[in-house]
Amino acid sequence: MNNYLRQVNPKSIHNTDNVQFADLNRDGLTDLVFFNGFKVTV
Protein backbone atom coordinates (compact mmCIF):
# COMPACT_ATOMS: atom_id res chain seq x y z
CA MET A 1 0.00 0.00 0.00
CA ASN A 2 1.26 3.43 -0.90
CA ASN A 3 1.86 5.54 2.19
CA TYR A 4 1.30 8.75 0.22
CA LEU A 5 -2.34 7.94 -0.48
CA ARG A 6 -4.87 8.88 2.16
CA GLN A 7 -8.32 7.43 2.45
CA VAL A 8 -11.04 10.03 2.05
CA ASN A 9 -14.14 9.84 4.14
CA PRO A 10 -17.13 10.27 1.78
CA LYS A 11 -18.61 12.83 4.16
CA SER A 12 -15.46 14.94 3.90
CA ILE A 13 -15.81 15.16 0.11
CA HIS A 14 -18.84 17.42 0.55
CA ASN A 15 -17.28 19.44 3.34
CA THR A 16 -16.40 22.82 1.86
CA ASP A 17 -15.14 24.33 5.11
CA ASN A 18 -11.52 23.87 4.08
CA VAL A 19 -11.33 24.87 0.42
CA GLN A 20 -8.65 27.29 -0.76
CA PHE A 21 -8.19 28.73 -4.23
CA ALA A 22 -4.90 29.93 -5.68
CA ASP A 23 -4.49 32.26 -8.65
CA LEU A 24 -0.85 31.76 -9.56
CA ASN A 25 -0.57 33.96 -12.64
CA ARG A 26 -3.12 36.55 -11.46
CA ASP A 27 -5.34 36.30 -14.53
CA GLY A 28 -8.49 36.10 -12.43
CA LEU A 29 -8.91 32.37 -12.97
CA THR A 30 -8.35 29.70 -10.36
CA ASP A 31 -5.20 27.70 -11.06
CA LEU A 32 -5.05 25.47 -7.99
CA VAL A 33 -7.70 24.29 -5.58
CA PHE A 34 -6.76 22.90 -2.18
CA PHE A 35 -9.67 20.76 -1.04
CA ASN A 36 -9.39 19.53 2.55
CA GLY A 37 -5.62 19.36 2.19
CA PHE A 38 -5.63 17.73 -1.25
CA LYS A 39 -4.29 19.71 -4.19
CA VAL A 40 -6.59 19.59 -7.20
CA THR A 41 -5.51 21.21 -10.45
CA VAL A 42 -8.24 22.67 -12.65
Secondary structure, 3 states (H helix, E strand, C coil): CCCCCCCCCHHHHCCCCCEEEECCCCCCCCCEEEECCEEEEC
